[in-house]
Structures are given as structure tokens and as C-alpha cells.
Amino acid sequence: MGTTNNSNAYRSTMGEDRFPATDTILTEPAGNVARNLSKPGLRWWSEPPAVLSYGVAVLSVAVALIIASLLDKHLVSAPVALFLFFSVVLSLLAFDYYFVTPLYSLAMEIKEVPRFIIFALSALFVGLLSAAQRSATESLKDARDDLSRTVQELRRTNEALHTENIERHQAQEALHQAQADLAHVSRVTMMGELTASLAHELNQPITAAVTNANTCARWLAGDTPNIQQARDAAIRSAKDGTRAADIISRIRLLFKKGTPVREPVDINEVIREIVILLRSEAARYSISVRTELDTELPRLIGDHVQLQQVIMNLVLNGIDSMKDVDDKRELFIKSERWENEQVLVSVRDTGIGLPTQHADQIFEAFFTTKLHGTGMGLSISRSIVESHGGRLWADSKSPAGATFHIALPTRISLTNNT
């Protein structure tokens, strides 16, 4: 009866709406329940100490760091979505356990659901930002690695190109030296073929100088020395000696072997020198040499000896083509201004003309129509002209014989090396 009365009194005190209208009999008094909740073990579980809470938090962070390091070590190639999933799940679990009522439990009250959803969306947004940052970092790292590899490849390519450029430069120098040596051999060969004519050409001024010297001596040896006549004879002798010295100087220049030198050259002077050297050779075959030189031509930048060699080779070819011609034998040399600031030199003969079936091969090495020719003269001449930035070609449009043209620029580029 005491228990029943106590239950009725508790109901009346707390209100009928707090308990269901049933005849349920409590197996344990309310005072006993309160005493059980006040026991130390249950109170510790419902309200854990602060030290334990912080310890659990620190332990969770440590475990998270360990897991992150393991994932970063063993799952480097894992997709970013996997890390995003783990980070969001762990964040939600931690938020539910520590900040959502009931605290320290994974259970959740209905009123906490909106806050939990907001936090979930925030965590997802932050996770997406982190994932994007991680993806951008990985992309930058890959780009940096690719750039580093590209730089290495470019460096190796640059070194290879530098080495190739050095080798090409050395090969070009060797080629230029070989061409210069070949041109020198060709000049020596031509001069050897012209020994008789050059000796005759040189003998004329020497003989004249001796004759004038003897005349001067006779004018001075008389009883009444004729000083004026002796003086005139001595002057003539000096001029003849000077002419002989000039011829020797030109011959020595053609025999000289050395590095080609680019300097201002008067092309008309080159033509005159060759005409003087080959005058006896032309007279030997009854060939008249006629020139028409433009006196207003600008100077060229080139090698004097090499240009002499080209003109000499063309003149000798013209003379050789007219040896067996019965008609008029004439060699005509003309210089004039041409298009694009160039000088044009033309050498025309009245010989047998170009070979009709092989006209396009006359500038090839070792091609010749001469019985004892080497086939190198025109090939070397073309290489010399091209090294001066010019052009050498031939045509047979004239009524008889052939015409060779040399076009040389008055201003040569520095890249055109001999």
C-alpha cells in the first residue's frame, strides 16, 4: 500500500500527461533510479572528464595523420575522390560525436539534423577545395617534371647542334681550303701551258730595255755626247724595265699560294692585266683582242687573284676555240653595269661554239671537249664566282662562237665566304 500511494502521489505531482494512462507497475522505485544514476561508473560514462575528451581528440588527430601518411605513401596514384570521401566521413563522424547532442555519441537528435547537413555541405565544399588544390599541385608537379625533362632534352639538343655546327664549320673551312688549293693548282697548270707565251711577253720589254740601254751608251760614248738623246733612251729603258717587272709581278701573283683576301677590286684593271699577259698567246694564233670597258664601274669586293684566274680561264677558252677557225678570229671583252647593283663582264669569241649535246655539262667537274683538258677550269671558275656572290653562265646566241657572262655584286654579304 505504501508503494502504491507513493506512485499516485508522484503522478499527481508530475502531472498525468508525463506518464501513459496504464496500470504499469514500476519494478524499481524512483529513488532507487536516482541513486543508481548517482553511482560513479555511470556518471563517468555520461559525462567523461575533459582530459579524456582532449586525449581522444589528440589520439584521433594522431591516427588521422598516420592514416594520411600511409595513404600518401601507398596510395599516391589513388584518385582524389577517395581522399575526399575519407576526409568528409571522418569530419562528419568527429562533428557528430563532439558537437551534436547527445554529445559523445553517434546518435543524433532531430533538431540537430539541419546543423549537421550544413556542416556536411561545408565539409564537402572544403574537401572539394582541398581536392582541387591537390589536383592543381599534382598538375603543377607533373608540368614541372615535364618542363624539366624538356629542358634537359633541349640542352642535349643544343649541345648536339653546337657540336654539329662546329663540325660543319670545320668541314666548310676544309672545303674552302681544298677549293683554294685546287684553284692554285689550276692556275699553276695554266701558267705552265702559257710558258712560251709568257716568256715571249716578258722577253719583249727586256729586249727593248737592253736596246735602249745600248743606245743610251752610244749617245754618251761619242766625241760630243748627246745628253738629250741619251736621256730619252734611258727613260725608255726604265719604262721597259718597269713593264717587265709588272709582268713578273703579275705572274708571281698568279703562282702565289695563300688565303684569299677580300678587298676592293677594279674589274677593268683585272681585265687589262689579263689582256697584257695573254697578248702574245692571242697573237700567236692571229687573234685580235678588243675591249669595251665602262669607266664608271664601281669597285667590287673580292679576291684580285681569283678574279684574274676566272677572266684568264675564259679568255684562254676563247683563244683555244678559235685556233682552228678559218674565218675572222676576234675576242671581245666587255664590262658594264647590270641589274640589282651588279657588274656584268662578257667574254665573246668567234670560235666553234658550245657543244650542242652537252651545253648544260660544261660547268661540271672533269667534263671537257679538249683533247688534253682536265675539265676543271670552268668548274673552278664557277665556284669562285659563286663564292663572290655572283653567277657565271654561257650562251651561244651570237652568230658565231660562244659568250660567257659573269655577274658580280658590288656589295657582297658577309656570309659569302671564299
C-alpha positions in Angstrom: 0.0 0.0 0.0 2.9 2.4 0.7 4.3 1.8 -2.7 1.0 2.4 -4.4 0.4 5.6 -2.5 3.8 6.8 -3.3 3.3 6.2 -7.0 0.0 8.0 -7.0 1.5 10.9 -5.2 4.4 11.1 -7.8 1.8 11.1 -10.6 -0.2 13.8 -9.1 2.9 15.9 -8.5 4.5 15.5 -12.0 1.2 15.6 -14.0 -0.8 13.0 -15.7 0.5 13.9 -19.2 4.0 12.8 -18.4 3.0 9.2 -18.0 0.8 6.9 -20.0 -2.5 6.1 -18.6 -1.8 2.5 -17.9 -1.5 0.3 -14.9 2.2 -0.3 -15.4 3.8 -1.2 -12.1 7.4 0.1 -11.6 9.7 -2.6 -10.6 12.1 -0.1 -9.0 11.3 3.0 -7.0 12.3 6.4 -8.4 14.6 7.0 -5.5 16.5 3.8 -6.4 16.8 5.0 -10.0 18.2 8.3 -8.9 20.6 6.6 -6.6 21.8 4.3 -9.4 22.4 7.3 -11.7 24.5 8.9 -9.0 26.8 6.0 -8.9 30.4 6.9 -10.0 30.7 4.5 -13.0 27.5 5.6 -14.8 28.2 9.3 -14.2 31.7 8.9 -15.7 30.2 7.3 -18.8 27.5 10.0 -19.3 29.9 12.9 -18.6 33.5 11.9 -19.3 36.3 14.0 -17.9 37.7 16.9 -20.0 41.2 15.3 -20.0 39.8 12.2 -21.6 38.0 14.2 -24.2 41.1 16.1 -25.2 43.1 12.8 -25.2 40.6 11.2 -27.5 40.8 14.3 -29.8 44.6 14.2 -29.8 44.6 10.5 -30.4 42.1 11.0 -33.3 44.4 13.6 -34.9 47.4 11.3 -34.5 45.5 8.4 -36.0 44.3 10.7 -38.9 47.9 11.8 -39.5 49.2 8.3 -39.5 46.4 7.2 -41.9 47.1 10.2 -44.1 50.8 9.4 -44.3 50.1 5.8 -45.1 47.7 6.8 -47.8 50.1 9.3 -49.2 52.8 6.7 -49.2 51.0 3.7 -50.5 48.1 5.4 -52.5 50.0 8.1 -54.3 48.2 7.2 -57.5 44.8 6.9 -55.9 42.1 9.2 -57.2 41.4 12.4 -55.4 37.8 11.4 -54.8 39.0 8.6 -52.4 40.8 11.2 -50.2 37.8 13.5 -50.4 35.5 10.6 -49.2 37.7 9.7 -46.2 38.1 13.3 -45.2 34.4 14.1 -45.3 33.4 10.9 -43.5 36.0 11.5 -40.7 34.9 15.1 -40.3 31.2 14.2 -40.1 31.9 11.5 -37.5 34.0 13.8 -35.4 31.4 16.6 -35.6 28.6 14.2 -34.7 30.5 12.8 -31.8 31.8 16.0 -30.2 29.4 18.8 -31.2 25.9 17.2 -31.9 23.6 16.4 -29.0 23.6 14.0 -27.4 27.4 14.6 -27.0 29.9 11.8 -27.1 27.6 9.6 -29.0 27.0 8.9 -32.7 23.2 9.3 -32.1 21.6 12.5 -33.3 18.5 14.4 -32.3 16.1 15.6 -34.9 16.7 19.3 -34.2 20.5 18.8 -34.9 19.9 17.4 -38.4 19.9 20.9 -40.2 23.2 21.9 -38.5 24.6 18.5 -39.4 23.6 18.9 -43.0 25.1 22.4 -43.1 28.3 21.1 -41.7 28.3 18.2 -44.1 27.9 20.6 -47.1 30.7 22.9 -45.7 32.9 19.9 -45.2 32.2 18.7 -48.7 32.9 22.2 -50.1 36.2 22.4 -48.1 37.0 18.9 -49.3 36.4 19.8 -52.9 38.6 22.9 -52.5 41.3 20.7 -51.0 40.9 18.1 -53.7 41.1 20.9 -56.3 44.2 22.2 -54.7 45.8 18.8 -54.5 44.9 18.2 -58.2 46.4 21.6 -59.1 49.5 20.8 -57.1 49.8 17.4 -58.8 49.3 19.1 -62.2 51.9 21.7 -61.4 54.3 19.0 -60.3 53.7 17.0 -63.4 54.2 20.2 -65.5 57.4 21.0 -63.7 58.7 17.5 -64.3 57.7 17.7 -67.9 59.4 21.1 -68.2 62.5 19.7 -66.5 62.6 16.8 -69.0 62.0 19.2 -71.9 64.8 21.5 -70.7 67.1 18.5 -70.4 66.2 17.4 -73.9 66.7 21.0 -75.2 70.0 21.2 -73.5 71.1 17.9 -75.1 69.8 19.0 -78.5 71.6 22.3 -78.1 74.8 20.6 -77.3 74.4 18.3 -80.3 73.6 21.2 -82.6 76.6 23.1 -81.2 78.8 20.1 -81.9 77.3 19.7 -85.4 77.8 23.4 -86.1 81.4 23.2 -85.1 81.9 20.1 -87.3 80.1 21.8 -90.2 82.2 24.9 -89.8 85.4 22.8 -89.8 84.1 21.0 -92.9 83.4 24.3 -94.6 86.9 25.5 -93.8 88.4 22.3 -95.1 86.2 22.6 -98.3 87.3 26.2 -98.8 90.9 25.3 -98.3 90.6 22.4 -100.8 88.9 24.8 -103.3 91.7 27.3 -102.8 94.3 24.6 -103.3 92.5 23.3 -106.4 92.3 26.8 -107.8 96.0 27.3 -107.2 96.8 24.0 -109.0 94.6 25.2 -111.9 96.5 28.5 -112.0 99.8 26.8 -112.0 98.7 24.4 -114.7 97.5 27.3 -116.9 100.7 29.2 -116.3 102.7 26.1 -117.2 100.8 25.8 -120.5 101.5 29.5 -121.2 105.2 29.3 -120.6 106.2 30.0 -124.2 103.7 32.9 -124.5 104.7 34.4 -121.1 108.4 34.1 -122.0 107.8 35.9 -125.3 105.7 38.6 -123.5 108.4 39.1 -120.9 111.2 39.0 -123.5 109.8 42.0 -125.4 110.3 44.6 -122.6 113.6 43.1 -121.6 114.9 43.2 -125.1 113.6 46.8 -125.6 115.2 47.8 -122.3 118.6 46.3 -123.4 118.3 48.0 -126.8 117.5 51.4 -125.2 120.4 51.0 -122.7 122.8 50.3 -125.6 121.5 53.3 -127.5 122.0 55.5 -124.4 125.6 54.2 -124.1 126.3 55.1 -127.7 125.0 58.6 -127.4 127.2 59.1 -124.4 130.3 57.5 -125.9 130.7 59.9 -128.8 133.2 62.7 -129.0 130.3 65.1 -128.4 127.9 63.3 -126.0 124.2 63.9 -126.9 122.8 64.3 -123.4 119.2 64.7 -124.5 119.1 61.6 -126.8 120.9 59.6 -124.1 118.4 60.8 -121.5 115.4 59.8 -123.8 116.9 56.4 -124.3 117.5 55.9 -120.6 113.8 56.9 -119.9 112.6 54.4 -122.5 114.8 51.7 -121.0 113.4 52.4 -117.5 109.9 52.2 -118.8 110.6 48.8 -120.5 112.2 47.6 -117.3 109.1 48.7 -115.3 106.8 46.9 -117.8 108.9 43.7 -117.4 108.8 44.0 -113.7 105.0 44.4 -113.8 104.6 41.3 -115.9 106.8 39.3 -113.5 104.8 40.6 -110.6 101.5 39.5 -112.2 103.0 36.1 -112.9 104.2 35.7 -109.4 100.8 36.8 -108.1 99.1 34.0 -110.1 101.6 31.5 -108.8 101.3 32.6 -105.2 99.5 30.3 -102.8 97.8 31.8 -99.9 94.5 32.5 -98.2 92.1 34.5 -100.4 91.8 38.2 -99.4 88.7 40.2 -99.9 89.4 43.8 -100.8 88.2 46.5 -103.3 88.9 45.4 -106.8 88.8 47.3 -110.1 87.4 44.7 -112.5 88.6 46.8 -115.5 92.1 46.7 -114.2 91.9 42.9 -113.8 90.8 42.6 -117.5 93.6 44.9 -118.6 96.2 42.8 -116.8 94.9 39.5 -118.3 94.9 41.1 -121.8 98.6 42.1 -121.3 99.6 38.7 -120.1 97.8 36.8 -122.9 98.6 39.3 -125.7 101.4 37.1 -127.1 99.2 33.9 -126.8 96.5 35.6 -128.8 99.0 37.0 -131.4 100.4 33.5 -131.8 97.1 32.4 -133.4 96.4 35.6 -135.2 93.5 36.5 -132.8 92.6 40.2 -132.3 91.6 41.2 -128.8 89.1 44.0 -128.4 87.8 45.5 -125.2 84.9 47.8 -124.3 85.2 48.8 -120.6 82.8 51.0 -118.7 85.0 53.6 -116.9 82.3 54.4 -114.4 82.0 51.0 -112.8 82.1 50.8 -109.0 84.8 48.7 -107.3 83.9 45.1 -106.3 84.7 43.4 -103.0 86.6 40.3 -103.9 90.0 38.5 -104.3 92.1 40.0 -107.0 94.0 36.8 -107.9 90.9 34.7 -108.1 89.1 37.1 -110.3 92.2 37.2 -112.5 92.0 33.4 -112.7 88.4 33.5 -113.9 89.0 36.1 -116.6 92.1 34.3 -117.7 90.3 30.9 -118.0 87.5 32.4 -120.1 90.0 34.2 -122.4 92.1 31.1 -122.8 89.0 29.0 -123.6 88.0 31.6 -126.3 91.5 31.5 -127.8 91.5 27.7 -127.8 88.1 27.6 -129.5 89.4 29.9 -132.4 92.7 28.0 -133.1 91.3 26.0 -136.0 88.7 28.6 -137.3 89.3 29.9 -140.8 87.1 32.9 -140.5 87.6 36.1 -138.5 89.2 35.4 -135.1 88.2 38.0 -132.6 87.9 38.0 -128.8 85.7 40.7 -127.4 85.6 41.6 -123.7 83.0 44.0 -122.3 82.2 45.3 -118.8 79.1 47.2 -117.9 76.6 48.0 -115.2 73.9 45.4 -114.7 70.7 45.0 -112.8 70.5 44.9 -109.0 73.7 46.9 -108.4 75.8 44.3 -110.3 78.7 44.4 -112.8 78.4 42.3 -115.9 81.6 41.1 -117.7 81.1 39.3 -121.1 83.7 37.4 -123.0 82.7 36.6 -126.6 84.7 34.7 -129.2 84.1 33.7 -132.8 85.2 30.1 -132.3 83.4 26.7 -132.7 80.8 27.5 -130.1 79.4 25.3 -127.3 78.8 21.6 -127.7 75.2 21.3 -128.7 74.5 18.0 -127.0 76.4 18.8 -123.8 75.9 22.5 -123.3 74.5 22.0 -119.8 77.5 20.0 -118.7 80.3 22.4 -119.5 80.5 23.6 -115.8 80.6 20.1 -114.3 83.9 18.9 -112.9 86.0 16.7 -115.2 83.8 17.4 -118.3 85.9 18.7 -121.2 85.9 18.7 -125.0 89.6 19.4 -125.3 92.0 16.6 -126.1 94.3 17.3 -123.3 91.9 19.2 -121.0 91.3 18.4 -117.3 87.7 19.6 -117.2 88.3 21.7 -114.1 88.7 25.2 -115.4 85.1 26.2 -115.8 84.0 24.3 -112.7 86.6 26.1 -110.6 85.7 29.4 -112.2 82.0 29.0 -111.4 82.8 28.1 -107.7 85.0 31.2 -107.4 82.3 33.5 -108.9 79.6 31.9 -106.6 81.9 32.4 -103.6 81.8 36.1 -104.5 78.0 36.1 -104.5 77.9 36.2 -108.3 76.8 34.0 -111.2 78.6 32.5 -114.3 76.8 31.2 -117.3 77.2 30.8 -121.1 75.1 31.1 -124.2 75.6 30.7 -127.9 73.1 33.2 -129.3 75.7 35.1 -131.2 76.1 34.4 -134.9 79.4 32.5 -134.2 81.2 31.2 -131.2 80.1 31.5 -127.6 79.6 34.1 -124.9 80.4 33.7 -121.2 78.8 36.1 -118.8 80.0 36.9 -115.2 77.6 38.9 -112.9 79.2 40.1 -109.7 77.6 42.2 -107.0 79.2 45.5 -106.0 78.2 44.8 -102.4 78.8 41.3 -101.1 77.2 39.8 -97.9 79.5 38.8 -95.0 78.1 35.3 -95.2 79.6 34.7 -98.6 83.0 33.3 -97.7 85.6 32.1 -100.0 
